[in-house]
Amino acid sequence: MAAQKIFHGNLAQDHARQHNGDVNTTTTNNYTFAANSRPLTPLDKAQVNAEFIDAAQKGQISRLTLLWHEGADKNHVDSSGLTALHHAVLAGRSESVSQLINIGVNMDIVNAEYGTPLCLAVLQMQANLIKLLLEHNASMETVGGKVGRALHAACYTGNVEIVRLLVENAQDPRLNDTVMIRWSEVADLKLTSNLSRSYRGSPVSHCTALSVAAYEGFEDIASYLLGRGADVNAHGPLEQIPRGRWAGATPLMYAAMRNKQAVTSVLLTHGANCDLKDYRGSCALNYAARNGNAKIIGKLLEYNASPYILDIDGYAPLHVAVMQNRASCVTALAQVGRDLVNKESTGGYPVAIAAGSGLAECLSALLECGAKADMTDDFGWTALMKAVKGGHVTCVRELVQEGAHLEMRNEDGKTALSIAADQNQAEIVAILLDAGANVNSRSSGWMTPMMIAAEKSHIAVMSTMTRYKVDLNVRCAMKQTALSRSAERKDTEAISLLVKAGADVDARFEHNKTILIDAAKSGDLGIVQMLVGFGADVRLESSKGKTATLYAAEGGHAACLRVLVDNGADLFAADDRGRTAVMEAAREGLTECLKLLIESRPLAKKSLLNVQDDSGKTALALAARGGHDECVKLLLSANADVQIGDKQGFAALTGACETRKWSCVRLLIDSGAEVGAATEGGQTALHLAALKGNLDTVRLLLDHLAPIDQENKEGKTPLVIAAEHGHRSTARELLERGAKMPFGIDVHPLVLAAKSDHFKVVNELLNHESMSGPINGTVIDSAIAVAAESGCQRIVECLREHQSKTNSGRLATAGRASTIYNPKAPANKPQNKQEKASESDPGFTKMKTPNRSARKGTPSPSGRR
C-alpha cells in the first residue's frame, strides 16, 4: 500500500501562517485525515466535514481551503441543519463568508430555523455580510425558516436601514408577496436582544413584508415600504389553514390587533380600507375591539369604519368588545351605533352577554347607552336570568335597579327566582325577594322555588325563603310538597327546617302515604325519629291500609319498628288483606321484628298471635308456609294456636308440608298439630308432602301415623299424587309403607304416571310386587293407551315389554277362571246384575273393568295381601 501523508493541527497552523500571516485566527486542534493518497472513508468524510465547518466558524481561512482541497463537502449540512456558510454568518466571519463564496458554496440552502444565510445575516443585522451576499447574487426570493424571506426578516428586526439595503439592492423586491409565518416560533429565535419577544398562542398567517412591520409596530418601515409601492391592503388567501387564526388579515388588522397606534395612523393615511374582512369575516374594528384599544377604534371610526359589519358567527364589533370585557371600546362603539346595543347576535343581545358573563362595567356601559334589560333570546332567557344563573350578584343588582322584569319566564316556565333557587344562589334570592319577586311562582311541573331548592338540598336558599311569605304545603303536578321532596332525599336538615317553618308533617301524597310511612318503609331511622319527635301520627294508613308500623315490620327495619311501637303504634291494625304487622314479620321470616312485636304487647299476646287475615291464615300458618323455622319456634313458644285453619281448611301443618323444610313440620307435630286433618278438598298433610315430593316430610308424617290411603275429593291417595307428579322416591316410600292401589283406572298410579311421561315412576310401579298378576292387564292396556296418546313412546315400549313377559301366564289364569266362575249364559242376556247395571248406568264404567278382571280369577283389592 502506498504511503499516506498525514496532516496534523500543527501543520495546518504553519499553512495558515503562510497564507494569512496571522496565526491568531487559527487553533491547534489535532485532526488527522489522508491527503490525496486514497478515497475518504465515510468516517474520514464526516470528520473532514466537521473540521470544515469548524474552520469556517472560527475564520481559519487556510485550514478551510486545505480541508476543501482534501475532500470536504462545501455544502455539508450538520445535525442542526446549518452549512459552513450559515455558521460563518452566525459567527460574523466576513473572511470565511468571502472564501466560501469563492470556492462556490450554495448560498440559498435553507435552514428550518433561520432560512438562508442571507436571512440569517438580516436577522443578525450585519450590513457588511448582507452586502457581500447580495453582491454575489444571494437570492432574496428564497422562502424558508421561520421568518420567510429576507425582506420579511428585515421588517421583523425593525431596522429600516437593513430594509432599505435589501430593497435598493434587489432587482425586484416583490413587496406584496406573502409568506407563511408562525409568530410564536419566530419569537423563539431570540438571536439578539431586539428579537427577544413573546406572543400568546401559536398563530399562523400569510403575511406581506408590510404586515410584518405593522404587526411589530415599526411605523418607519411601514412608511418606507408604502413609499416604495407596497399595497396597503395586501393580504393572504381567504381560506382556513391549520392554526391560521389570522388568515386573510390585512396590515391594518395586524396593527389594530397589536394595538400599534402609530402604524395604524400611517396605514390609514395611505388609504387602508377599514372594512375589509379576513376569512372569518372580521374587520379591523373587530380586531381592535378584541384587544381593547379604544383609541384605535376611535381612529378607525374617524376614517368611516362601519360598526355594523358582522363576522361569520354573527358578531358585530360591539359584541366582540362585550365578550372581551372592553368597557371603553363598548362605549366608543355604542356612541356611534346606538341601535347596536339592542341588536342580537349568535350569542344573544350585548346586555345578555355582559350579564351572563358577569361583566359589570360593560353592562353599565350598555345600559347607559340605552340597552333594554328585558329582551329575550330564542329560549326566553333575559339578561337578568343569565346573570342569576351565573351567580353575578353585581350584575343582578344593577339590572334590578334598572327595573328589570322579575316575573318573566323562560321556555321552561322558570322565573329569575326559580333559577336562583336551582343554582343555590341565596344572596341573589334575597335580592330578588326584596325587590318584590313572587316567592310562590310556579315553573314547569308546577314547581315552586322552594320545591326546586328542596329537591337539591339547597339549605341556604330554603332558609332565606322561609323569611318571606312562602307556602310550604303547596303541591306540584306530582302532588308532592317541598317536605316530601326533602324526605325523598333523606335530607334531615331540610326536613327539620321545613317542619319548624310550618310544613304539614302528616300531609298525604301518592297512594295516600305520609312521609313517615315512606321513611318507615325504606328504614330511614333518623327521619322516623325526627318525624315522630315532631308529632307525626304513627297510626295513619296508606291507600292499601298499611300503617308505618306494618311497612317497617315487613321490611325488617327493627330499629324503626321499635320507635313506632314505643310511640303508640296499633299492632292490631290490618291492611286491605287483613294482615297485621305480626303476620308480615312472620311471613317474611323476620325473627327480630316478630320477637319485638310479641314482647311489646304481653297482655294481648294470645289474641295478637291468633288473628286471621281475610283468607283465614294466622301468623303461624304464614311462617310455616314460608319454612321459617325460627319464626315458627318463636310463635309456638308464645302459645300460638297450631290447629287454626284458613277458609280452605289449611292449617299451619298442611302449609308447612308444601315446603322442603321438614324441620317446621316436626316443630308443629311436636306441638300437637293433627297429622290427619284434611282441607275442604280432602287434602291431608301427607297429600301435600307427596305432591311436592318432600320425602323427608313424608317419612316424618308416616312415622307419626298419618293416614296413608286417605283419598281426597278427587279420589286420589298420596300414592296416586306422588306417581302423577313423578316423585319416584316418594312413591316407593309409600308402597314400602303399605300404600294400596286404588280401584279405578282413572286414578290408578300407573295410568297417571304413564300419561305424564314419568318413566322412572312407571318402572317403579311395574317392578313392585303388587303389580304382578292378571288383574293388572286392563290397567296396563289403559296405561299404554294414554302414553301413546301423549306421545310417550319410551313408556309405551316399556309397558308392552312388561305385558309380553306376563302375557302367557295371564292367558292361562284367565282360562281356569272362566271354567270356575263364568258358566255359559243364554245368548243376548246379561249374565249378572252388574252387567245390567253397566248397561243402564254410565257412571258404572269406572268399576266395570276391575270387576270383570275379578271374574277372571284375580283376588279383589281387599284380599291382595
Stockholm file with secondary structure:
# STOCKHOLM 1.0

chainA/1-865         MAAQKIFHGNLAQDHARQHNGDVNTTTTNNYTFAANSRPLTPLDKAQVNAEFIDAAQKGQISRLTLLWHEGADKNHVDSSGLTALHHAVLAGRSESVSQLINIGVNMDIVNAEYGTPLCLAVLQMQANLIKLLLEHNASMETVGGKVGRALHAACYTGNVEIVRLLVENAQDPRLNDTVMIRWSEVADLKLTSNLSRSYRGSPVSHCTALSVAAYEGFEDIASYLLGRGADVNAHGPLEQIPRGRWAGATPLMYAAMRNKQAVTSVLLTHGANCDLKDYRGSCALNYAARNGNAKIIGKLLEYNASPYILDIDGYAPLHVAVMQNRASCVTALAQVGRDLVNKESTGGYPVAIAAGSGLAECLSALLECGAKADMTDDFGWTALMKAVKGGHVTCVRELVQEGAHLEMRNEDGKTALSIAADQNQAEIVAILLDAGANVNSRSSGWMTPMMIAAEKSHIAVMSTMTRYKVDLNVRCAMKQTALSRSAERKDTEAISLLVKAGADVDARFEHNKTILIDAAKSGDLGIVQMLVGFGADVRLESSKGKTATLYAAEGGHAACLRVLVDNGADLFAADDRGRTAVMEAAREGLTECLKLLIESRPLAKKSLLNVQDDSGKTALALAARGGHDECVKLLLSANADVQIGDKQGFAALTGACETRKWSCVRLLIDSGAEVGAATEGGQTALHLAALKGNLDTVRLLLDHLAPIDQENKEGKTPLVIAAEHGHRSTARELLERGAKMPFGIDVHPLVLAAKSDHFKVVNELLNHESMSGPINGTVIDSAIAVAAESGCQRIVECLREHQSKTNSGRLATAGRASTIYNPKAPANKPQNKQEKASESDPGFTKMKTPNRSARKGTPSPSGRR
#=GR chainA/1-865 SS CCCCCBCCHHHHHHHHHHHHSCGGGCCCCCCCCBCSSSCCCHHHHHHHHHHHHHHHHHTCHHHHHHHHHTTCCTTCCCTTSCCHHHHHHHTTCHHHHHHHHHTTCCTTCCBTTTBSHHHHHHHTTCHHHHHHHHHTTCCSSCCBTTTBSHHHHHHHHTCHHHHHHHHHHCSCCCTTCCEEEEHHHHHTTCCSGGGCCCCSSCCEEEECHHHHHHHHTCHHHHHHHHHTTCCTTCCCCSSCCTTCTTTTCCHHHHHHHTTCHHHHHHHHHTTCCTTCCCTTSCCHHHHHHHHTCHHHHHHHHHTTCCTTCCCTTSCCHHHHHHHTTCHHHHHHHHHHCGGGGGCCBTTBCHHHHHHHHTCHHHHHHHHHTTCCTTCCCTTCCCHHHHHHHHTCHHHHHHHHHTTCCSSCCCTTCCCHHHHHHHTTCHHHHHHHHHTTCCTTCCCGGGCCHHHHHHHTTCHHHHHHHTTSCCCTTCCCTTSCCHHHHHHHTTCHHHHHHHHHTTCCTTCCCGGGCCHHHHHHHHTCHHHHHHHHHTTCCTTCBCTTSCBHHHHHHHHTCHHHHHHHHHTTCCTTCCCTTSCCHHHHHHHHTCHHHHHHHHHHCSTTHHHHHTCCCTTSCCHHHHHHHTTCHHHHHHHHHTTCCSSCCCTTSCCHHHHHTTSSCHHHHHHHHHTTCCTTCCCTTCCCHHHHHHHHTCHHHHHHHHHTTCCSSCCCTTSCCHHHHHHHTTCHHHHHHHHHTTCCCCSCSTTCHHHHHHHTTCHHHHHHHHHSGGGCSGGGHHHHHHHHHHHHHTTCHHHHHHHHHHHHHHHHHHHHHHHHHHHHHCCCCCTTSCSSHHHHHHHHCGGGHHHHHHHHHHHTTCCCGGGCC
#=GC SS_cons         CCCCCBCCHHHHHHHHHHHHSCGGGCCCCCCCCBCSSSCCCHHHHHHHHHHHHHHHHHTCHHHHHHHHHTTCCTTCCCTTSCCHHHHHHHTTCHHHHHHHHHTTCCTTCCBTTTBSHHHHHHHTTCHHHHHHHHHTTCCSSCCBTTTBSHHHHHHHHTCHHHHHHHHHHCSCCCTTCCEEEEHHHHHTTCCSGGGCCCCSSCCEEEECHHHHHHHHTCHHHHHHHHHTTCCTTCCCCSSCCTTCTTTTCCHHHHHHHTTCHHHHHHHHHTTCCTTCCCTTSCCHHHHHHHHTCHHHHHHHHHTTCCTTCCCTTSCCHHHHHHHTTCHHHHHHHHHHCGGGGGCCBTTBCHHHHHHHHTCHHHHHHHHHTTCCTTCCCTTCCCHHHHHHHHTCHHHHHHHHHTTCCSSCCCTTCCCHHHHHHHTTCHHHHHHHHHTTCCTTCCCGGGCCHHHHHHHTTCHHHHHHHTTSCCCTTCCCTTSCCHHHHHHHTTCHHHHHHHHHTTCCTTCCCGGGCCHHHHHHHHTCHHHHHHHHHTTCCTTCBCTTSCBHHHHHHHHTCHHHHHHHHHTTCCTTCCCTTSCCHHHHHHHHTCHHHHHHHHHHCSTTHHHHHTCCCTTSCCHHHHHHHTTCHHHHHHHHHTTCCSSCCCTTSCCHHHHHTTSSCHHHHHHHHHTTCCTTCCCTTCCCHHHHHHHHTCHHHHHHHHHTTCCSSCCCTTSCCHHHHHHHTTCHHHHHHHHHTTCCCCSCSTTCHHHHHHHTTCHHHHHHHHHSGGGCSGGGHHHHHHHHHHHHHTTCHHHHHHHHHHHHHHHHHHHHHHHHHHHHHCCCCCTTSCSSHHHHHHHHCGGGHHHHHHHHHHHTTCCCGGGCC
//
